[in-house]
């Protein structure tokens, strides 16, 4: 093989390897930035400049659990009032008034 062809093939191989490494480095850089954003979301971020602090994932979940506990407590109170329970619930009182106003009802 001609020496010029060998040199041209070697240069082409080196350029192709550099291009492949460049693409791999760009891909790796994008993925590392995405991983950094994920870690910021999971771990939270302190306040910086005019940006407010962002709570961590666990702090957000704890807040959701606290709000859910309030909703469940309210649901238990509502459920107590809409089911008959021997005369003390709102449903029992409405039924008693309805029967008093319409005695023909069973």
N, C-alpha and C positions, 0 to 999 in steps of 0.2 A: 504494500500500500504506500502511496505517495506520502512523504512527511507532512506536506501541507494539509492533506486530508486528515491525517492523524491529529494535527494541531487543531484543525477546525472542529473535528469531532470532540476533542477534549474541551475546547472552549464552549461548544454547544452543551455538552454534558454539565459543565460547571454552571453555566447560565441557567439551565433548566433546574439544577439542584438549588441554586439561590432563589429562583422564582418559587419553587415548591416550598422551600423553607420560609419565604416571605408570606406566602398564603397560609401556611401552618401557623406562623407567628401571629398573623392578623386574626385568624380564627381563635387562637388561644387567648389573645387580648380581649376579644369580644366576650368570650365565655367567662373570663376572669372578672370582667366588669359586671356581668350578670350575676355571678356568684357574690360579688361584693354588694350589689343591691339587695340580694336575698338575705345576706347576713345583716345588713342594715335594718331590714324589715323585721327579722327575727330578734335581733339584739336591741333594737331601738337606737335612737340617735339623740345626743344632747343638743341643746339649742346652740345655733351658730349665727352670729350676726343678726340679720332680720328674720331668720328662719326659726320657727318655734321647735321645741323638742318634740320628738315622735316617740311614743311609748313602745316598748317591746311587744312581741307577739303574746308572751305570757301575761303581761299587764293588760293587754286588750282582752284576752280570754277571761281574765279575772273580772274585768268590768262587765263583760257580757254575762258571766255567771251571777254576779251581784244583781244585775237588772232582771235576769230570769227568775231569781229567787223572789223578788218583789212581785213579779207577774204571777208566779205560782201561788204565792200567799193570797193575792187578790182573787185568783181563780177559785181557791178553796172557800173563801168567804162567799163568793157569788154562788158556787155550787151548793153551799149550805142553805142559801136562801131560796133556791129554785127547786129544791126537792122536798117532798113532805117529810116531816120529822116529828110528828106528834103534836102539832099546834103552834110551834114557835117560829116556823119559817114564814117568809113572805108568801110562798105558795099556799101554805095552810090557811093563812089569814084571808087571802083572796078567795079561796074555795069556800071558807066559812061565810064570807060576806055574800058571795054569789048564791049560796044555798039559802041564806036569810032573805035575799031579795026575790028568789024564785023557788018557792017551796016544792014545786012539782018536779024539780030535778032530783035524781037519785043521790 
